[in-house]
Each structure stands twice: as structure tokens, then as C-alpha cells.
Amino acid sequence: MAIIVGIGWLIILCTFIVFFAAGAISQHEKKRVAKDMEDPYSYLFDIYEE
């Protein structure tokens, strides 16, 4: 029973991580100004917005 509960919590935790990551990415896309970026995934590494 403990294994099933642990797997359930793991699934819930992963769901929250995906949900919040998707929200953060969509907010970044809304705030993005017209920048010429060659790499479509460069916003994932743009920490200090330099």
C-alpha cells in the first residue's frame, strides 16, 4: 500500500512541476520583446536577460 501511495505522490509532484514550468514558459513568451534569437530554446538559459 505504501508503494502505491508513493507512486501517487510522485505522479502528483511531476504534474505540478510540468504545470508550473509550462506557466513560466508561457509568461516568458508573452513578455518577450522582438528579439532576433537563432536558438528557439535560448530562453531556457536566459537567466539574467542580458
KATAQUI-V534224 format. One record per residue. N is the residue number from 1. RES is the residue in one small letter. PHI is phi as a letter, one per 30 degrees, with the letter a starting at -180 (none if undefined). Layout:
# KATAQUI-V534224
n = (N N)
res = (RES RES)
phi = (PHI PHI)
This chain:
# KATAQUI-V534224
n = (1 2 3 4 5 6 7 8 9 10 11 12 13 14 15 16 17 18 19 20 21 22 23 24 25 26 27 28 29 30 31 32 33 34 35 36 37 38 39 40 41 42 43 44 45 46 47 48 49 50)
res = (m a i i v g i g w l i i l c t f i v f f a a g a i s q h e k k r v a k d m e d p y s y l f d i y e e)
phi = (none d d d d d d d d d d d d d d d d d d d d d d d d d d d d d d d d d c c c d c d c d d d c d d c h d)
